[in-house]
Amino acid sequence: MRVPYWPMPPVSAPPHAVARVRAARLARSSKPFLARGGIKGARCDGCRLVPGHCMCHLRPNLQTVSGICLLMADIEALKPSNTGWLAADVVVDTYAFGWARTETDPTLLALLADPQWQPYVVFPGEYVAPQRVVHAVHEASGPSAKRPLFILLDGTWAEARKMFRKSPYLDRFPVLSLSPAQLSRYQLRRSHRDDHFCTSEVAALCLELAGEVRVAETLDAYLEVYTHHYLRAKQQLPVEREGPASMRWRGLGLAA
């Protein structure tokens, strides 16, 4: 197993980055956020599922060389089906920021300027000038190597395109264009295109490109478990402890 090297970061990832963005957005709300078509009833603050389907005990919280930076559309952090939350569960160095066109969080700018990181904006290359597009990530090794920081635009496709166009502070970074062979298996919200991936699927693909295959597999399996728990709660059915999602999770040597 590779032993990663990195200095102590001057910008520290919070205990749960998306939970922080969610709390800040709720504090600005004038009325409660009501998710449409989701599970009903009180939800666990840790996993957003109803108590009988809680999966907080499964949270793996892994150390990685790579980092993830989520730029989140206005109400994205409030949605129970948001999967950027899952990336923050799994990858310790996950940062999250609410996006606004007219102002930028100075903590985000400090993170992007931190010399330990090499930021990559993850976005389809067909919408970007060719000279900015890359398809590979250099693995971090040695004391002078920079760690990959994957910037994921977390929202609907229309919101992601708006964030990409109207965030000039991202213009100096390379754009990582993914060409995955598999189709999206995300079942909680459906895009009109099968090649549009949910945020945790994109994060897993980025981690795999960076050589962190074990973490990528864990995040992908974690999404499968969350999807199963979420849909079973919505259908008012118990979790299948011997179902495919749980079996895959245990197959990775993770508690179930």
N, C-alpha and C positions, 0 to 999 in steps of 0.2 A: 504493500500500500504506500502511495506517495505521501510524504510528510510535507504539508504545505508550509510555506514561509510567508509571513506578512507582518509589517510593523503594526503597532497599536494605532488604530485610526483616530484622528482628531475629531471626526464626526461619528458619533456612536449611534448604532442602530437601536431604536427603542425596543422594549420588551415585545411589543407587537405593533408593527408600524401601521397596519390597516385599521386596527382597533383605535389607534390615536386619531387617525383621519376621520373615522366614523364618529368618535366622540365630539370632535371639533365641529363636524357638520351638523350633528344633532343639536349642539349648543346654539347654532345659528338658526335653527328651524323655528318657525312660528306655529307649526302644527305637526302632529306625529306623522312619521313616514309609514305608509301602509303598502306593503309589498303586494303586487297583484298576482293571484294564482298560485301563491306559495303555500307553505305549511302554515297552519293556524295555531294560535295559542302562544303561551309564554315560551321564550327561547332561552337557551343557555347563552350567557355573555361570552363564553370562551369559544364555542363552535357554531353558534347561531341555530342550533337544532333544538327541537323540543326535548325536554329532559329525558324522556324514555328512549331517545335515539342519540343521546349525547355521545360524542367520540373524542372528548378532550383527552382521555387516557391514552389515545393512540398518537398524540402529537409527537413527532420524532425530533424536531428542532436540531438540525445537523449543522456542523461547522463546514464551511466551504471556502475554497479560494475565491470563487466568483461571488459577486454581489448582485442584488436585484434592486432596481429603483423603479417604483411604480408612480406614474403620473396619472392621477385618477380624475375622471370626469365628475361633474358636480355631485350627483347622488349615487355614484357607483359604489362607494363604501357602505352605503345604507342597504344595498340589495343583499338579501340572504343568499342569493345564487352567485354572488361575486366570488371568483376563484383566485383573485390576487391575495385574498385572505389566506388561502391554503399555501401559497408560496411563502408568505410571511410565517406561517406555522412551521414550515419545513426548513427554510434557509434562514439562519440566524442573522446574516448581514442583508436583511431586506429593509429598504427605506421606502416610505410612501409619502406622497404629497398631493394635496388637492390642487387641481389645475385651475387657473383663471387667466383669461386673456390679458387683463389689465395690470396684473401684479404677479410677482414671482417671489416665492419664499426664499429669503436669503440663506436659509439652511440648505436648500436645494443647490443654490449656486456654489456654496462652500463645498458641498459634496462633489459636485462636478469638477471643481478646481483642485480637489485633493490629489496630490501627485502619486499616491499609491494606486489610483484607479485608472484604467483605460475604458472610458465610456463607449458603449455601442448603442445607437438608437435602433431598436428592432422594428422594422417596417418593410413592407413589400418593395422590392427594388424597382418594380415597373413604374412607380410614382416618383422616382428620385433620379437626379442627375447621375449618369453612369459612373463618374469619377468618385462619387461618395460611396458606392455600393461595394460591400465585401460579403463573401460567402463562408468565411472561415474565421476562427478565433484562435489567437496564439495562446497556448497554455502557459500559465504563469509558473516560472521556476527560477530559483536563484534569488539572491537578496536585492537585485536591482530591477527585477521584473515587475511589471505592473499587473494588477489583478483586473480581470474583466468585470465591468459593471454594466449589466444589461438594463437599458432603459425601456420599459414596457409602457405603452400608452393604453391605459386600462379604461375601457368604455365601449360603447357601440362602435361599429365601423365608421359611421359618420362623425362621431365624437373624436375618434382616434385621428382621422384625417384632419380635422380642425386643429387638434392639439399639435400635430406635426407641422402644419402650415404656419401656425401663429405662435410658435415658441422659438424665437430667433436665437436664444441661447443654446439650442441644440444644433445649430447649423454647422458648427465647427467639428462635429463628431462624425465618424464613419457610420454608415447605415448597414446593419446586418440584415440581409435578406435571406429568409429561410426557404428551403425547398424540400419540405418533408414528403416522404413517400406515402405515409399513411393519412387517411382521412380523419377528421375530428370525430371523437366519440362522445363529446360533451352533450349531455341530454337535458340540462336544466334551462337553457335558453337556446333557441335555434337561429342560426344565421341563414340567410338565403343562399349562401355559398358553402359547400362542404370544405373548401380550403381555408375558411376562416376559423381560426383556433381560439379557444378560450385562453385566458391569461395564464393559468397554471400549465396548460399544455405548451404554450410558447416558452414559458420559463424552463420547463423540462427539456425542450429541444435545445435551448441555449446552453443549459448546463451540460448536456451531452456533447455539444460541439466543443465546449471548453474542456472536455476530458473527464468530467465528473459524472461518470455513467451511473454509479451507485446512487448518487443523490437524485439524478434524473429519473431513475427507475422508481425510487421511493416516492417522489412527488407525483409521478404518473399514477402509481398504485393508490396513493393517498386521495387523489381526485376521484378514482373509481370507488373507493370506500365512501367518501363523502357523498357522491352522487347516489349510491345505494341507500345510505342512511336518509338522505333528504327525500328521495322518492318514496321510500317505505313510510316515512313520517307523513308525507302528503297523502298517501293512500290509507293511512291509519292501519298499517300492517307492521308486525315486528321485524326487526333486523334479522336477516338470514345469516346466522353465525357460521354456517357451513356453506354459504353461497360462494360464487366465483370471486367476488371482491375480497371477502375475508380470507379465502384460501390463498389468493395471490399475495395478500398482505403477509400472511404467515409464511408463505414461501420465500419471502425476502428476509426471513429471520426476525420479523418485527412482531411485537405483542399484538394480540387481537382480543 
